C-alpha cells in the first residue's frame, strides 16, 4: 500500500475540526482576547498569543472569496496523480482567515480573483472529509 499524502493527522485537539467536517461543517478558532479568527486550528492565538483557555471553536459561514490559484497538471504523490488537473487555491474566508484548499466544479478559465465561493466537503478516505470550495456563496 502506498502512502497517502492527502490525509490529515488527527489528534485530540483537532478532532472537533475533523468531526465537524465529516458532518459538512467548517470550524474556525476565535480568540476571546483580540477577537480575531484563525485557520489552521492552533491551541493559542497566533495574533496576540492568548492561551488555549482564551481560544475557542466556532462555526464558519462557509463563504469565501478566491485570493489566488494554480492549476496542477502533474503531481506524482499518491493520490494526487489520479486527480490531475486540479485547482489548488488560497481563499479568504468571510470571517477573515486565509485558507489553502482546492476549487472544484469550476473550469480554470472561469476562475477570477475575488469570485465568491462556498465550502463543500470531499470524502478523502472513509470517514475523513476535507473542505474544498466551489463557486457560489455571494
Secondary structure, 3 states (H helix, E strand, C coil): CCCCCCCCCCCCCCHHHHHHHHCCCCEEEEECCCCCEECCCCCCCCCCCCCHHHEEEEECCCEEEEEEEEEECCCCCCCHHHCCCEEEEEEEECCCCEEEEEEECCCHHHCCCCCEEEEEEEEEECCEEEEEEEECCC
